[in-house]
Amino acid sequence: MLHQTLYLYTSKDEFVLVPESKSGSLLVIDRLNGKLNLHQRDTYPIPINHEILRIYGILGIIRLKYDKYLIIITEREIVGKIDQNDIFRIKSVRLMSLKNKYKDHEEVEYLNLIKKHLKTGTFYFSYTFDITNTIQRQIVLNTKSPSWEIADERFFWNKFIQSDLIGLRESSHSDIDNYILPVIYGFVKITRIAIKNHFLTILLISRRSRFRAGTRYFSRGIDEDGNVSNFNETEQIVLFENTNKLSGVTKQLKLSFVQIRGSVPIFWAEINNLKYKPKLRVFNINDSVNSARLHFDKQIRIYGDQIIVNLVNQHGREYNIKAAYEEIIKILSDPKIKYFYFDFHQECKKTRWHRVRILIDQLIPYLKQNYCYIDCSDQIFPIYFQTSIVRTNCIDCLDRTNVIQSALARWVLTKQLNDIGIFNDYENIEDYPDFDHLFRNMWADNGDFISISYSGTGALKTDFTRTGKRTKRGEFRDLINSIIRYFQNNFTDGSRQDSFDLFLGNYLPYQAGKISLPYHRSLFIKYIPYVLFFSIFMILAKIILPGLENIIISPHIFLTFWFFVLICSAYFIISNGLYYVNWPKLVPPEFLKYKKI
């Protein structure tokens, strides 16, 4: 059983972690050499005269350039229950330096990246429930192994920074299991609602994969191991209890429906260059075949048949992605892969959002009874297994994907409620406004989470997900989010990508050299933006303060000159946009292998 509350005693030489419960060994971390050891409570002296903290778990231990840091959970909040299991969100953490050594500017920069990652992410955990695995996988596993051992590798977000604790476990110290807390980077919403005199608990859980994780323009496509960018597993769960008034027997049902999303599984990139829509590059399709095969073999092994829903445009800049994806599917020629194409923007243009139903109707034969259905009061083994999965993608796997996934989830939930006798054949969720409102907002909030974690802003088109129709207010919100996305993706996402790579262990500071950009910028290139801003300042100064006449140059010549400087510097920056993008400094983007900048 995982320790739910610990006391951290801090002295000059060690950290001592003591479980609040009377059982369990003490964990001692030597601050001089970083070694971990377990000791019996009654035989080890606790440094009670030093700082004491009440904490709720160890997120991990990370080694930077000069020092190691213990990351502890100092605040948590409960977001709901699954059965009787509490699910928590991490509210705040604290980084405790082991050696308190001198920190140069690079160590400080690394620390700031870790803090940024922990501040901007949303992290969930449970002491008694495996939040990394779906309901169905938990049943299949059916094991008494420690939670960290059965946690899904893809969604065990803090596994890298748990390496020291796991290493101690491999030295046969089984008591350390109670300290290793798996955490997901994701979204969890749990709501209880009454419908037709029945009480239901509706849960929505999205789990973000730690493999090939990153930001919108710096993490695209697939890697050589078959991992794709922005891979998220979303599980919709319904818990239903019904007590027969005559017999007194309580019927407990558990229903689960899982979908996935992930970047198009080929080698491709959008190379940031300050343009609103960067140039989209598809690399040699033959290089993608083995990686795509690895990807789909993995997905089939985990989920069963793959129902591919591709939403990218069939015209314009996205066409090459569509063509390459279809070529890969053709080459793989796997009977377990079913491919569906839906040109979302073409089919739903001019706010014809109801046409999403065209796609749903095509998928219905694959959705019937294709969910996990458990009668807990009768048997543990499912009545139905989910034997296939819908894998949806657009270019970003965000906005269009959100609309389709929520529509699929709505259809399946209606079917589930019909199967367990709450709905008749003619009823649907829209007939119950409170339920409909709750459902729509859960899915819209989920879409916002996935979008924020990848693109930096909330999702577009969420007004449709929330209300079922497109609104002027929603279109204006999309415009604002698009502008914010542009600036974040071009001018701040480099450091955000660095924070992912550092936290997840893709970059090891103690083995690396000096932090640097993946290209060299001359002084001339560096100073052009200052020329641009100075020219704007001079123009505004002349307009705002017209009384400041220049006795040498006429106002007309003065303004003409600075407008000319402004236009030339702006043109230079746009023409050489690659040099002004905020690039990652730790792990250069993979497309640099194919294109020098």
C-alpha positions in Angstrom: 0.0 0.0 0.0 1.4 3.4 -1.0 2.2 5.8 1.8 -0.4 8.6 1.7 1.3 11.0 4.1 4.9 11.3 5.0 7.0 13.5 7.3 10.2 14.8 5.9 12.9 15.5 8.4 15.8 17.6 7.0 19.2 17.9 8.5 22.5 19.1 7.1 23.5 15.5 6.1 20.3 13.7 5.2 16.6 13.7 4.4 14.6 11.2 6.4 11.1 10.3 5.2 8.8 8.8 7.9 5.4 7.3 7.0 2.5 8.8 9.0 1.2 5.2 9.5 3.0 3.2 12.1 4.0 0.5 9.6 6.7 0.7 6.9 10.4 1.5 6.8 12.0 4.9 6.9 13.6 6.2 3.7 16.9 8.0 4.3 18.6 10.0 1.5 22.2 10.9 2.1 22.7 14.5 1.0 26.4 14.1 0.5 26.4 11.1 -2.0 22.8 10.9 -2.9 22.4 7.3 -1.9 19.0 5.9 -0.7 18.6 3.4 2.1 15.7 1.9 4.0 15.9 1.6 7.8 13.6 0.2 10.5 11.7 2.9 12.4 12.8 1.8 15.8 16.5 1.5 15.1 17.3 4.7 13.2 17.6 8.1 15.0 15.3 10.7 13.4 16.7 14.3 13.3 13.7 15.8 15.1 15.4 19.1 15.9 15.6 20.2 12.3 13.0 21.3 9.7 9.9 19.0 9.4 7.5 19.0 6.5 4.2 17.1 6.0 4.1 15.9 2.5 1.9 13.7 0.3 4.4 11.8 -1.8 7.7 11.8 -3.6 7.3 12.9 -7.2 10.9 11.9 -7.9 14.6 12.8 -7.7 16.3 14.6 -10.6 19.9 15.1 -11.2 20.9 18.3 -13.0 24.4 19.6 -13.8 25.9 19.9 -10.3 23.3 18.7 -7.8 20.3 16.4 -7.2 16.9 17.6 -6.2 14.2 15.8 -4.2 10.8 16.8 -5.7 8.0 16.4 -3.0 4.3 16.9 -3.2 3.4 19.6 -0.7 -0.3 20.2 -1.6 -2.9 18.0 -3.3 -6.6 18.3 -3.9 -9.2 15.5 -4.3 -11.0 15.7 -7.7 -13.4 12.7 -7.0 -13.6 9.0 -6.5 -13.5 6.0 -8.7 -15.5 3.4 -6.6 -14.1 4.2 -3.2 -10.7 5.3 -4.5 -9.7 8.9 -4.1 -8.2 10.6 -7.2 -5.9 13.6 -6.5 -4.5 16.5 -8.5 -1.1 17.9 -7.5 -1.5 21.5 -6.4 2.1 22.3 -5.4 5.5 20.8 -5.2 8.8 21.7 -3.7 12.4 21.0 -5.0 14.8 20.2 -2.2 18.5 20.5 -3.1 20.6 17.6 -1.8 24.0 19.3 -1.7 23.1 23.0 -1.7 26.1 23.5 -4.0 26.9 26.7 -5.9 24.5 27.1 -8.8 25.9 28.7 -12.0 23.6 30.2 -14.6 23.1 26.9 -16.3 22.0 25.1 -13.2 19.6 27.9 -12.5 18.2 27.7 -16.0 17.7 23.9 -15.6 15.9 24.5 -12.3 13.7 27.1 -13.9 12.8 24.6 -16.7 11.8 21.9 -14.2 9.7 24.5 -12.2 8.1 25.7 -15.4 7.1 22.1 -16.4 5.6 21.4 -13.0 3.8 24.7 -12.9 2.2 24.5 -16.4 1.3 20.8 -16.3 -1.7 19.1 -14.7 -0.7 16.0 -12.8 -3.0 13.4 -11.2 -2.4 10.3 -9.0 -4.1 7.9 -6.6 -2.8 5.8 -3.8 -5.3 3.0 -4.2 -6.3 3.0 -7.9 -4.1 2.5 -11.0 -4.8 5.7 -12.8 -2.3 4.8 -15.6 -4.4 1.9 -16.9 -7.9 1.6 -18.3 -10.6 -0.3 -16.5 -10.2 -3.1 -19.0 -6.4 -3.3 -18.7 -6.7 -3.5 -14.9 -9.0 -6.5 -15.2 -6.7 -8.3 -17.6 -3.6 -7.6 -15.5 -5.4 -8.7 -12.3 -2.2 -8.7 -10.3 -1.1 -7.9 -6.8 2.2 -6.5 -8.0 3.2 -3.0 -6.7 1.5 -0.1 -8.5 4.6 1.2 -10.2 5.3 -2.3 -11.7 1.9 -2.6 -13.4 1.7 1.1 -14.3 1.4 1.6 -18.1 4.9 2.6 -19.3 3.5 5.2 -21.6 1.6 7.2 -19.0 3.9 6.8 -16.0 4.9 10.4 -16.4 7.4 10.6 -13.6 9.1 7.3 -14.2 12.4 8.8 -15.2 12.7 10.8 -12.0 11.7 7.8 -10.0 14.8 5.9 -11.3 16.7 6.2 -8.0 13.8 4.7 -6.0 13.2 2.0 -8.6 16.9 1.2 -8.6 16.7 0.7 -4.8 13.8 -1.7 -5.4 15.9 -3.7 -7.8 18.4 -4.1 -5.0 15.7 -6.3 -3.3 14.3 -3.6 -0.9 10.6 -4.3 -1.4 9.5 -1.8 1.2 10.5 1.0 -1.3 7.4 0.0 -3.3 5.3 2.0 -0.9 7.2 5.2 -1.8 7.1 4.9 -5.6 4.0 6.9 -6.7 3.0 6.8 -10.4 1.7 10.1 -11.7 0.0 10.9 -15.0 0.1 14.2 -17.0 -3.5 14.4 -18.0 -7.1 15.4 -17.4 -9.5 13.9 -14.9 -13.1 15.0 -14.4 -15.5 13.1 -12.2 -19.2 14.1 -11.9 -22.2 12.5 -10.3 -25.6 13.2 -11.8 -29.2 11.9 -11.6 -31.1 10.9 -14.8 -34.5 9.3 -14.8 -34.3 8.6 -11.1 -30.9 6.8 -11.5 -27.6 8.1 -10.2 -24.6 7.8 -12.5 -21.0 8.8 -12.0 -19.4 9.9 -15.2 -15.6 10.1 -15.5 -13.4 11.3 -18.2 -9.7 10.6 -18.0 -7.0 11.6 -20.6 -3.5 10.2 -20.3 -0.7 11.9 -22.2 2.2 9.6 -23.3 5.7 10.5 -22.1 7.2 9.1 -25.3 7.8 11.7 -28.0 6.2 14.3 -25.8 6.6 18.0 -26.6 5.1 21.1 -28.2 3.2 21.7 -31.4 6.0 22.5 -33.9 8.9 20.8 -32.2 7.2 17.4 -31.9 5.5 16.0 -35.0 5.0 12.7 -36.6 6.8 9.5 -35.5 10.2 8.4 -34.2 12.2 5.3 -35.0 10.7 3.3 -32.1 7.1 3.8 -33.4 6.1 6.5 -30.9 4.1 9.4 -32.2 3.7 13.0 -31.0 0.8 14.2 -28.9 -0.4 10.7 -28.2 -3.3 10.7 -25.7 -5.6 7.9 -24.5 -9.0 9.1 -23.4 -11.3 6.9 -21.3 -15.0 7.6 -20.7 -16.3 5.7 -17.7 -19.8 5.3 -16.4 -20.4 3.8 -12.9 -24.0 2.8 -12.1 -25.6 1.4 -9.0 -29.2 0.3 -8.8 -30.9 -1.2 -5.8 -34.0 -3.4 -6.3 -36.6 -2.1 -3.8 -38.2 -5.5 -3.5 -35.2 -7.8 -3.2 -32.8 -5.2 -1.8 -30.1 -6.4 -4.2 -27.8 -3.7 -5.5 -26.6 -4.0 -9.1 -23.2 -2.4 -9.8 -22.3 -1.8 -13.4 -19.0 -0.3 -14.8 -18.8 0.8 -18.4 -15.7 2.1 -20.2 -15.1 3.4 -23.7 -11.5 4.3 -24.8 -10.3 6.4 -27.7 -6.8 7.4 -28.8 -5.3 10.3 -30.8 -1.8 10.8 -32.1 0.2 12.5 -34.8 0.2 11.0 -38.3 2.7 8.1 -38.0 5.2 9.2 -40.7 8.4 11.3 -40.6 7.2 14.9 -41.2 7.6 18.4 -39.8 6.3 21.9 -39.9 9.5 24.0 -39.8 8.9 27.2 -37.8 9.9 30.3 -39.7 7.6 33.0 -38.2 5.0 32.4 -40.9 1.4 31.8 -39.6 1.4 28.4 -41.4 5.0 27.2 -41.7 6.1 25.1 -44.6 5.0 21.4 -44.1 7.6 18.8 -45.1 7.1 15.1 -45.6 10.3 13.2 -45.6 11.1 10.0 -47.5 8.0 7.8 -47.2 10.1 4.6 -47.3 11.9 5.7 -44.2 8.6 5.8 -42.3 7.4 2.2 -43.1 9.2 0.3 -40.4 8.4 2.9 -37.7 4.7 3.0 -38.8 4.7 -0.8 -38.6 6.1 -0.7 -35.1 3.5 1.8 -34.1 0.5 -0.1 -35.4 1.8 -3.4 -34.1 2.0 -1.9 -30.7 -1.4 -0.3 -30.9 -3.0 -3.6 -32.1 -1.3 -5.5 -29.3 -2.7 -3.1 -26.7 -6.1 -2.2 -28.1 -7.0 -4.6 -30.9 -8.1 -3.5 -34.4 -7.3 0.0 -35.4 -10.1 2.2 -36.8 -8.2 5.1 -38.3 -10.1 8.4 -38.7 -8.0 10.9 -40.7 -9.3 14.4 -40.7 -6.6 16.4 -42.5 -7.5 18.5 -45.5 -7.4 16.8 -48.9 -6.4 20.1 -50.6 -3.7 22.7 -50.0 -0.7 22.3 -47.7 -2.1 19.3 -45.8 -2.6 17.2 -48.9 0.9 15.7 -48.8 0.3 14.4 -45.2 -3.0 12.8 -46.3 -1.3 11.2 -49.4 1.7 9.9 -47.4 -0.6 8.4 -44.6 -2.7 6.6 -47.1 0.4 5.3 -48.9 1.7 3.9 -45.5 -1.6 2.2 -44.8 -1.5 0.7 -48.3 2.0 -0.6 -47.9 1.3 -2.1 -44.5 -1.9 -3.7 -45.9 -2.9 -5.0 -42.4 -6.4 -6.4 -42.1 -6.6 -5.2 -38.5 -6.3 -1.6 -39.7 -9.5 0.0 -41.1 -9.1 3.4 -42.6 -11.7 6.2 -42.8 -11.1 9.6 -44.3 -13.3 12.6 -43.5 -12.4 16.1 -44.9 -13.7 17.9 -41.8 -13.2 21.5 -43.1 -14.8 20.7 -46.5 -17.7 18.7 -45.1 -18.5 21.1 -42.2 -17.8 24.4 -43.9 -20.2 27.3 -43.5 -21.1 26.0 -40.0 -22.6 22.7 -41.3 -21.5 21.0 -38.1 -24.3 18.5 -38.2 -22.5 16.8 -41.1 -20.2 15.1 -38.5 -23.0 12.6 -38.4 -21.9 11.4 -41.8 -18.7 10.0 -40.3 -20.4 8.6 -37.2 -22.8 6.7 -39.4 -19.8 5.1 -41.2 -18.3 4.0 -37.8 -21.4 2.7 -36.1 -20.9 -0.9 -37.2 -17.5 -0.8 -35.4 -18.9 0.8 -32.3 -21.8 -1.4 -31.4 -21.0 -3.4 -28.2 -17.4 -2.3 -28.6 -16.8 -1.1 -25.1 -15.9 -2.6 -21.8 -19.1 -3.7 -19.8 -18.7 -5.1 -16.3 -21.4 -6.3 -13.9 -19.5 -6.1 -10.6 -22.4 -7.6 -8.6 -22.5 -10.7 -10.7 -19.0 -11.3 -12.1 -15.6 -9.5 -12.4 -15.0 -10.6 -15.9 -16.5 -8.2 -18.5 -19.7 -9.0 -20.3 -18.2 -7.1 -23.2 -14.6 -6.4 -24.0 -13.5 -3.4 -26.1 -11.8 -5.2 -29.0 -10.9 -2.3 -31.2 -10.2 1.4 -30.9 -10.8 4.5 -32.9 -7.6 6.4 -33.6 -8.4 10.0 -34.6 -6.0 12.6 -36.0 -5.9 15.9 -37.7 -2.8 17.9 -38.3 -2.3 18.9 -34.6 -4.7 16.2 -33.1 -6.4 19.0 -31.4 -9.4 21.0 -32.6 -11.0 18.8 -35.3 -10.1 15.7 -33.3 -11.8 17.0 -30.2 -15.1 17.5 -32.1 -15.0 14.0 -33.6 -14.0 12.3 -30.3 -16.7 14.0 -28.3 -19.3 13.0 -31.0 -18.2 9.4 -30.9 -18.3 9.4 -27.1 -21.8 10.8 -27.2 -23.0 8.0 -29.5 -21.4 5.3 -27.4 -22.7 6.7 -24.1 -26.3 6.8 -25.5 -25.9 3.2 -26.6 -24.5 2.2 -23.2 -27.4 3.8 -21.3 -29.8 2.0 -23.7 -28.0 -1.3 -23.1 -28.4 -1.0 -19.3 -32.0 0.0 -19.5 -31.9 3.7 -18.6 -32.7 4.9 -22.1 -35.3 3.4 -24.5 -34.6 3.1 -28.2 -35.8 6.6 -28.9 -34.0 8.6 -26.2 -30.7 10.3 -26.4 -28.5 12.6 -24.2 -30.0 15.8 -25.8 -33.4 14.9 -24.3 -31.9 15.7 -20.8 -30.5 19.3 -20.8 -28.6 19.0 -17.5 -27.0 15.8 -18.5 -26.3 17.1 -22.0 -24.7 20.3 -20.5 -22.5 18.3 -18.2 -21.4 15.9 -21.0 -20.5 18.7 -23.4 -18.5 20.7 -20.9 -16.5 17.6 -19.7 -15.4 17.0 -23.3 -14.7 20.7 -24.0 -12.6 20.9 -20.9 -10.8 17.8 -21.9 -10.1 19.3 -25.4 -8.8 22.5 -23.8 -6.4 20.5 -21.6 -4.9 18.5 -24.5 -4.6 21.7 -26.5 -3.0 23.7 -23.8 -0.4 21.0 -23.1 0.6 20.8 -26.8 -0.1 24.2 -28.4 -0.1 26.5 -25.4 -3.8 27.6 -25.7 -7.2 26.2 -25.3 -8.8 24.3 -28.2 -10.5 25.9 -31.1 -14.1 25.1 -32.0 -14.9 24.3 -28.3 -18.1 26.4 -28.6 -19.5 23.5 -30.8 -18.4 20.9 -28.3 -19.9 22.9 -25.4 -23.2 24.0 -27.1 -23.7 21.9 -30.2 -23.5 24.9 -32.5 -21.0 27.4 -33.8 -21.3 31.0 -32.4 -19.8 34.4 -33.1 -18.4 34.5 -29.6 -16.7 31.1 -30.2 -15.3 32.3 -33.5 -13.9 35.4 -31.8 -12.4 33.2 -29.0 -10.8 31.1 -31.7 -9.3 34.2 -33.3 -7.7 35.2 -30.0 -6.4 31.7 -29.3 -4.9 31.5 -32.8 -3.0 34.8 -32.3 -1.8 33.6 -28.9 -0.8 30.2 -30.4 1.2 32.0 -33.1 3.3 34.0 -30.6 3.8 31.2 -28.2 4.7 28.6 -30.9 7.2 31.0 -32.4 8.7 32.8 -29.4 8.3 30.7 -26.2 7.8 27.0 -27.2 11.6 26.3 -27.4 12.0 26.6 -23.6 8.7 24.7 -23.1 10.1 21.8 -25.3 13.3 22.0 -23.2 11.3 21.5 -20.0 9.7 18.3 -21.4 13.0 16.9 -22.5 14.7 17.7 -19.2 11.9 16.3 -17.0 11.4 13.1 -19.0 15.1 12.3 -19.2 15.7 13.0 -22.9 18.5 15.3 -22.0 20.9 14.7 -19.1 22.7 17.9 -17.9 25.4 16.1 -16.1 26.5 14.4 -19.3 26.1 17.4 -21.6 28.1 20.3 -22.5 27.2 24.0 -22.6 23.6 24.9 -23.5 23.4 26.3 -27.0 21.1 27.0 -29.8 21.1 24.6 -32.8 22.5 27.3 -35.1 24.8 30.3 -35.0 23.5 33.8 -35.2 25.8 36.7 -36.2 25.7 40.0 -34.4 24.0 41.6 -37.4 21.2 39.1 -37.3 20.8 39.5 -33.5 20.5 43.3 -33.7 18.0 43.6 -36.5 15.0 43.2 -34.1 16.4 46.1 -32.0 16.5 48.2 -35.2 12.9 47.3 -35.9 11.8 48.3 -32.4 13.8 51.5 -32.5 12.2 52.5 -35.8 8.8 51.9 -34.4 9.7 54.0 -31.4 10.9 56.9 -33.5 7.8 56.9 -35.7 5.5 56.8 -32.6 7.6 59.6 -31.0 7.1 61.8 -34.0 3.4 61.1 -34.2 2.7 61.5 -30.5 5.1 64.5 -30.0 4.7 66.5 -33.3 6.1 69.6 -31.6 9.6 68.2 -31.6 10.7 69.6 -34.9 14.1 68.6 -36.2 15.9 71.7 -37.5 18.1 69.6 -39.9 15.6 67.1 -41.4 12.0 67.9 -42.3 9.2 65.9 -40.6 8.3 64.3 -44.0 11.8 63.0 -44.6 12.2 62.0 -41.0 9.0 59.7 -41.1 9.9 58.4 -44.6 13.3 57.4 -43.4 12.1 55.5 -40.3 9.3 53.9 -42.2 11.9 52.7 -44.7 14.0 51.3 -41.9 11.0 49.6 -40.4 10.0 47.9 -43.6 13.5 46.8 -44.4 14.1 45.3 -41.0 10.7 43.6 -40.9 11.3 42.1 -44.3 14.7 40.9 -43.2 13.3 39.2 -40.1 10.4 37.6 -42.0 12.8 36.4 -44.8 15.1 34.9 -42.2 12.5 33.8 -39.7 14.3 30.6 -38.8 16.9 32.7 -36.9 14.3 34.4 -34.8 12.2 31.4 -33.7 12.6 30.4 -30.0 14.3 27.0 -30.7 14.9 24.3 -28.1 18.4 24.4 -26.7 18.7 20.9 -25.2 17.6 18.4 -27.8 17.6 19.8 -31.4 14.4 19.0 -33.4 14.8 15.8 -35.5 14.1 17.6 -38.8 17.4 19.3 -38.5 18.9 16.0 -39.7 17.2 16.6 -43.0 17.4 20.4 -43.2 20.2 22.7 -42.1 19.3 26.2 -40.7 
